[in-house]
């Protein structure tokens, strides 16, 4: 048995090893949803100011929510081989986890032939980058991450949940 037998075939690579867009035309149209999360760590006093809308640049969370939604809608412009999707719904939520940690969650939903994992991950990423941009004057040591897929539903591969592995 060769060491490559357990490695799945990469769908974005053709038989010659060239990058390609996956042909999804034969897939069924189904309702698909993905949830991604991310964390932004900063000094607790900066997170206090951020959550109260008291940063010098204004309401960072409102700005980050709009940035995340807009980015999710334009994911195929960020990720070269991603299919452009009409999203039925995108939501960005923020919550304070522990001292100095802001949690970001993005939910993306569509009815399509391909999933919305990349849209949810892009939404979280853009929201986190916007939080960084809005708060960097108050804290240069802000850390973004991890950013990860939490759950996805729909399509042939079914449901994935990070808790299930």
N, C-alpha and C positions, 0 to 999 in steps of 0.2 A: 504494500500500500504506500503510495507516494504521500508526501506531506501536504500536497495541494488538494487531496480528495475531500477533505473536510471543510475547505474554503468554498463558500457559495459563489456561484457565477455572478459577476458584477453586471448589473443591468445597464449601466451607463458606459460600458466598454464593448465595442464590437469584437468579432473574431480576430481582427488584426491588432487589437489593443488600442484602437482610436476611440476617443470620447465621442459619445453620441447622445442624442435625446431619445428617451424610451418611447416606443410607439404604444400608446394606450388606447388606440381606436377600437380594439376588440374587447376591452374591459367593460363591465357593466357600470352604469351610472348608479351610484348609491349615495346615501347621506354619509358624510365623513366628518369626523371631528377630531381635533388634536388639542392637547393641553400641554403647554411648555411652561417651565418656571426658570427663574433666575434670581440671583442675589446681588445686591450692591452693598458693600461694607464701607462704612465711613465713621468718622468720630461721632460719638453719641450726641454731642451738642449740635453738630451739623445736621444729623438726622432729625433732631428736635425742630430746628429751624425749617428744614425741608418739609416735614409733615404739617407744620403750622402755616406754610406758605410765606415764610419770612426771609427767604434767601434774597440777596440783592437783585437777582434776575427775575424774581417773581414766583409764581406758583409752578414749581417744578413738576409736581405730579400731574397737574392738568396738561401741561405741555408734553410730558413724557407719554401720557395716555394717548394723546392725539398722534404723536410721532410713531408710537407702536402700531396703532391702527392703520395709519397711512403706509407704513413700511410693510406690514403684512399684506396689504392690498397690492403692493408692487414687488413682491418677492421675486418674481421671474426676471425682473430687471436687475436684481442683486446677484442672483444665483443663476449662472449661465444656462444650465441644462434643465432648469425647473419649468414645468408647464405653467403658462398663465392661467390662473383660476379666477372665476367670478366668485367671490366670497359671499355667503349668505349672512354671515355674522362674524364679528371679531369683538372681543372684549379684553380689556387690560385692567387688572386689579392689583392694588398694592396693599401690603400689610407689613407692619413692623414685627419682626421676628424676635430677636434679642437685642440687647444694647448695641446699637450701631449697625444693625443689619436690616435692610429693606428687602422684602420679598416681592417679586413681580411674577404675575401669572398672566398668560395669554391663552385665550380659548379662540380657536378658529373653526368655523363650520362652513361646509359647502355641500352641494349635491353635484357630484362629478365622477369622472373615471379614474381619478388619482387622488391621493391623500393630501392633507393640509399640514403635515408635520413641519415642513419648511416654513410655511406661513406663520405658524405659532412660534417657532424658534426665532424667526426674523422679527416678529412683533416684540418678543421679550428683549431681544438684542438691541433693537432701536430704542425701546423705552429705557433700558439700562444705560445706553450711551447718552441719551438725553438727560437723564438724572445726573450722570457724570458731568456733562457740559454745564448744567445749571448750577452744580454745587462745587465745581473745581476751584473756584476763587476762594471758597471757605475751607477746602480740604484737598490738598494736592495728593494725598495718599489713598484716595478712593480705590477700591478693588472691585472689579466686576467678575462675577462667576461664583459657582458654576452655573451654566445655562444648559438645560436638559429637557428632553421629552419626558413627560410624566405619563401620558395616556394617549392612545389613539384608537378610534373605532371606525368601522366601515371597511369595505373592500374585501378582496379575496383572502387577505392574510388575517382578517378578523380584528379582535381586540388585543391591544398591548397595554399593559399597565406596569409602570416601573416597580411597583410593590411586588408584582408577580415575577419580575425578572424578564 
